[in-house]
Amino acid sequence: MLLATGLAATAALWPVLVVLVGWLHEAARILANHQEESGTQVQVRYQALLDQMAAERERAGTLAPAVDHFLKVTRSYAPGLFHTYDLPGVPRTNNDLEQWFGQARYHQRRVSGRKRPDARLVVRGSVRLVAAVVSRRHRFAGADLRPSSLARWRAVRQDLARRAETFRAQRRFRRDPTAFVAALEADLLKQTLPE
């Protein structure tokens, strides 16, 4: 009885919902890319669906603002939405990418015994995360670990050293803000005073 009453009260919305759910299922099917098309092909097919949704917006009735919102959000994500189809092994969704980060957090907890991630994960996270994910999928020989570009390797090392120094400075400031500021003032005075 209660179900029949609810269905009767919402009967006018069902045709609209059928249209909207159809569009959503079509969007999901295109983005799933079971045909393994290139990023450009997926983008063309997806854009055709978006154009159809915009042209037939009035079919959504009172839910037309939801269609507008969907189109707006899709436009904002469009620049980075399709390049993953051309790069094998790159996760296509945030959920897939979150599994990578989850694996890194899990292993960090197992290694350190801490519930919270270690601060070094923030400082060296870009290197550690990639190393953790890749090493689980592929076995490396010693020759594989040699940098292919010494300049790029040095740039990464320099960036890591800069981030580590920033982290150390923050830690020194938290320990003793007065001494930290005094040391900064002394360094500044050394640089500005003539010899």
C-alpha positions in Angstrom: 0.0 0.0 0.0 2.7 2.4 1.0 4.8 1.5 -2.1 1.8 1.9 -4.4 1.1 5.4 -2.9 4.8 6.4 -3.4 4.8 5.2 -7.0 1.6 7.0 -7.7 2.9 10.2 -6.2 6.1 10.1 -8.2 4.6 8.8 -11.5 5.1 12.1 -13.3 8.9 12.0 -12.6 9.6 8.5 -14.0 9.7 9.4 -17.7 12.2 12.2 -16.9 14.3 9.8 -14.7 14.4 7.2 -17.5 15.9 9.8 -19.8 18.4 11.0 -17.3 19.5 7.6 -16.2 19.8 6.6 -19.8 22.2 9.5 -20.4 24.2 8.6 -17.3 24.5 5.0 -18.3 25.6 6.0 -21.8 28.3 8.3 -20.3 29.5 5.5 -18.1 29.6 3.1 -21.0 31.6 5.6 -23.2 34.1 6.3 -20.4 34.5 2.6 -19.6 35.9 2.3 -23.1 35.4 -1.5 -23.5 36.3 -1.1 -27.2 39.7 0.2 -26.1 39.6 3.3 -28.3 42.1 6.1 -28.2 41.6 9.1 -26.0 40.6 11.2 -29.0 37.9 8.7 -30.1 36.5 8.5 -26.6 36.4 12.3 -26.3 34.6 12.6 -29.7 31.9 10.1 -28.6 31.6 11.6 -25.2 31.3 15.1 -26.7 28.5 13.9 -29.0 26.6 12.6 -25.9 27.1 16.0 -24.2 25.9 17.8 -27.3 22.8 15.6 -27.4 22.1 16.2 -23.7 22.4 20.0 -24.2 20.1 19.9 -27.3 17.5 17.7 -25.6 17.8 19.5 -22.2 14.0 20.2 -22.1 13.3 16.5 -21.9 14.7 16.6 -18.3 11.7 18.8 -17.3 12.1 20.1 -13.7 15.5 18.3 -13.5 17.0 20.5 -16.3 19.3 22.3 -13.8 20.8 18.9 -12.9 21.7 18.5 -16.6 23.2 21.9 -16.7 25.3 21.1 -13.6 26.4 17.8 -15.2 27.5 19.6 -18.4 29.3 22.3 -16.4 31.2 19.9 -14.2 32.1 17.7 -17.2 33.5 20.8 -19.0 35.7 21.6 -16.0 37.1 18.1 -16.0 37.4 17.7 -19.8 41.0 18.8 -20.2 42.4 16.0 -18.0 39.7 13.4 -18.6 40.8 11.6 -21.8 44.6 11.5 -21.8 44.6 8.4 -19.6 43.2 6.3 -22.4 46.4 6.8 -24.4 48.7 5.9 -21.5 48.7 2.2 -20.6 48.7 1.4 -16.9 47.6 4.9 -15.7 44.4 4.7 -13.6 41.3 6.2 -15.3 39.4 7.0 -12.1 40.0 8.6 -8.8 39.0 5.3 -7.2 41.8 3.4 -9.0 44.3 6.2 -8.2 43.2 6.1 -4.5 44.1 2.4 -4.4 47.7 3.4 -5.2 47.7 5.9 -2.4 46.0 3.4 -0.1 48.7 0.8 -0.8 51.4 3.4 0.1 49.6 4.3 3.3 49.1 0.7 4.3 52.8 -0.2 3.7 53.9 2.9 5.5 51.8 1.9 8.6 53.2 -1.6 8.4 56.8 -0.4 8.3 56.6 2.4 10.9 53.9 0.9 13.2 52.2 4.3 13.3 48.6 5.0 12.4 49.5 8.5 11.0 51.7 8.7 7.9 55.3 9.7 8.6 56.3 13.2 7.6 58.9 11.8 5.3 56.1 10.5 3.1 55.2 14.1 2.5 58.8 15.2 1.8 59.7 12.2 -0.4 56.2 11.1 -1.3 56.5 11.6 -5.0 59.5 9.3 -5.2 58.3 6.8 -2.6 54.8 6.4 -4.0 56.0 5.7 -7.6 58.7 3.3 -6.3 56.2 1.4 -4.1 53.6 1.0 -6.9 56.1 0.1 -9.7 58.1 -2.3 -7.5 54.9 -4.3 -6.8 54.2 -4.7 -10.5 57.7 -5.3 -11.9 60.9 -6.9 -10.7 64.0 -4.7 -11.3 67.6 -5.7 -12.0 70.5 -3.5 -10.9 70.9 -2.1 -14.4 67.2 -1.0 -14.5 67.8 1.2 -11.5 70.5 3.3 -13.2 69.1 6.7 -14.2 68.5 7.1 -17.9 69.1 10.9 -17.6 71.6 12.1 -15.1 70.3 15.7 -15.3 66.7 14.6 -14.5 68.0 12.4 -11.6 70.0 15.4 -10.2 66.9 17.6 -10.5 64.8 15.1 -8.6 67.5 14.8 -5.9 67.7 18.6 -5.7 64.0 19.0 -5.3 63.9 16.3 -2.6 66.8 18.1 -0.8 64.9 21.4 -1.0 61.7 19.9 0.4 63.6 18.1 3.2 65.3 21.4 4.2 61.9 23.1 4.3 60.6 20.4 6.5 63.6 20.7 8.8 63.2 24.5 9.0 59.5 24.0 10.0 60.5 21.5 12.7 63.2 23.9 14.1 60.6 26.7 14.1 58.0 24.6 16.0 60.6 23.5 18.6 61.9 27.0 19.4 60.3 29.9 17.4 62.4 32.6 19.2 65.7 30.9 18.4 64.7 30.2 14.9 63.7 33.9 14.2 66.9 35.1 15.9 69.0 32.8 13.6 67.2 34.1 10.6 67.8 37.7 11.7 71.5 37.0 12.2 71.8 35.4 8.8 70.1 38.4 7.2 72.3 40.9 9.0 75.4 39.0 7.9 74.3 39.3 4.3 73.4 43.0 4.4 76.3 44.4 6.4 79.5 45.4 4.5 82.7 43.7 5.3 
